[in-house]
């Protein structure tokens, strides 16, 4: 399956819409969008995951990269993560570094 990561900005909020499968073959695309969000000095990073069907360990490393790349006070919100992805994030303990939401924060 293909993968897309599309970055948009709304003021100090960066939103990356993720679609498809985030794995070792596609993780670099995600990292590039995170870098672009960090360069724009985003104060909130929203990862819209409702169309993300799968996340491998490489995808988890991408989330860790995002947390490290952004300033400590930047909040990361995962919107619409499916149960398997959310469970994986919780199992590795990364849920302490992100927030889960059903809707894009305003």
Order of alpha helices (4+ residues) and beta strands (2+ residues): beta-beta-alpha-beta-alpha-beta-alpha-beta
